[in-house]
Amino acid sequence: MAINMRKQVAQNKRNTIMIMVIFIAFVSVIAGLFAWLYNSVSILYTVAIISVVYAVIQYFLADKIALLGTGARQIEKSENPRYYQIIERLSEDAKLPMPRVYVIEDPAPNAFATGRDPQHACVAATTGLLEIMNDKELRAVMGHEMSHVKNYDIRVGMIAFGLASIVGLISDIGLRMLFWSDRDEENNSPVGVVFAVFTVILAPFIATMIQLAISRQREYLADASSASMTDADDMISALHKLDTHARPMRQQNVASEALFIASPLKKSFISKLFSTHPPLEARIERLENAKK
């Protein structure tokens, strides 16, 4: 499994670079189109500045926003020794700094990790998860989250979310500009205008699809990492319990869905179609196949 894990990590890194390039291309194309439509290169510069400022804010504050949005509360070792000691042991085994530990008062079993790097990482688990998992299963779940930290998935997730948000924001501004402002129509063909409208409408959808692809691959990789760090059977058992006891969390947030080990949203056809998580059955099957 270790050899396969190295291949998966390498492939994940290559895919991440490719996806970041695609995101940057989206932003550049949209900004370039509107700079051309309005004969103003300043639009391109303005979009570039906004994107950089937004990315910096996202980089330093995304974890705090996620924790606040989920109602997570930081705890000390004395408040839950069992949970805290499992994180301590996982940190030692993975040779990672001890992350800040949080609890979410929610009966829905779930957990997540966030932060810009292992030195600024946080892990959180719901009270529902702590109640239904035995020690081995809880270690496997939190091993999954520590794998996100070790593989720098937490940073990738923050960047992907931030860039997808930028694409959506720019597209929204672009549409408003097209329909509510004046421009020099003599210098722009109708085909260019139609292409601009099509681009700003389609870009957020494609950006979302790319974000989903990132998240789903990260979940498979973290499952496999946890299985190699702890035990594959424990990870499989934990995923079975997550599937059996699945329920939406009280504080639901579409933006932070990708952070969790299982989707925290209410199940529906649309939520399944655009879920950032592969089906738990598929994740269990992958782990079962890896054992053979």
Secondary structure as UniProt FT lines:
FT   HELIX           2..37
FT   TURN            38..39
FT   HELIX           41..70
FT   STRAND          73..74
FT   HELIX           77..79
FT   HELIX           81..94
FT   STRAND          100..104
FT   STRAND          111..114
FT   HELIX           118..120
FT   STRAND          122..126
FT   HELIX           127..132
FT   HELIX           135..150
FT   TURN            151..152
FT   HELIX           153..180
FT   HELIX           185..187
FT   HELIX           190..229
FT   HELIX           232..244
FT   HELIX           254..259
FT   HELIX           269..273
FT   HELIX           280..291
//
